[in-house]
Amino acid sequence: MKKNFDFKKITLLVLMQIVCVLSLTAEKAIKQNKLKIEITNVASEDGQIILAIYNSAENYDKRIAFQEIKIQPKVDSVIFETNVPDGEYLVMLLHDINNNGKLDTTFIGMPKEPVGLSNYDGKGIPGKFKKHKFSVKDDTSIIIPLRKI
């Protein structure tokens, strides 16, 4: 019994393999930029600093972080570095002094613990993603002070 090779099936199989390899290679080829975040005004080494990076208004509104990191605080300032693709981002900080994993607030919703937000001057109520976002197209450094509001 002689086997016949189906040229169309073999060609399709080879093309599918090439597409898979190219898609894996393309995923690795996405340009990554170093994002350096300096957290200033750290008043205590108690607890942890929770740093959340958001990459869209929708994710910020739903509190779905692109990256969330817990950092050991050091008095005065802490530097954190990560890699992110080109895009728009917002960074939110919480110095969780009592280490309970959440922002403690007063009965009217004001933070009891120091907080920070990219592009926030500490005056008034923080705004939405659009107000506090910043663009990353190359290596980028930002400074965010922790504030008691």
Residue, then its C-alpha position, 0 to 999 in steps of 0.5 A: m500500500k503506497k502512501n500519498f502525501d497531501f501537499k496542501k496539508i503539509t504546506l498548511l501545517v508548516l505555515m501554522q508552525i511558522v505563524c506560531v513561531l512568529s507570534l512568540t517572537a513578536e511577543k518578545a519583541i514588544k519594546q520595554n522601557k524602564l520606569k523608575i519611580e522614586i517615592t519620597n516623604v516616607a516617614s516610617e519604616d513600619g508596614q509596607i508600601i503598596l504600589a499599583i500601576y494602572n495602564s487604562a482609565e477602565n482598569y483604574d476605575k475598576r482598580i485592576a492594576f497592570q502591576e501591583i508591588k509591595i515594597q519595604p519602606k525606608v525612611d525618606s525615599v524608596i526607589f522602585e524600577t520596572n519595565v513597561p511597554d509604551g503607553e499611558y500609566l497612572v501610579m497609586l501609592l499607599h503606605d499601609i503602616n498597620n500592614n492590613g493590606k488596605l487603605d484605612t479611612t475616616f468615617i467620611g472616607m479620608p485616608k488615615e495613612p499616607v498616599g501618593l498619586s502620579n501628577y497629584d500636587g496634594k491640593g483638592i480631591p484627586g481626579k480620574f485617570k486622565k488627570h494623573k496619567f503620564s506617557v512612557k515612550d522611552d525610559t522614564s523617571i517619576i517622583i511621587p511624594l507620600r502625603k497625609i491628606 
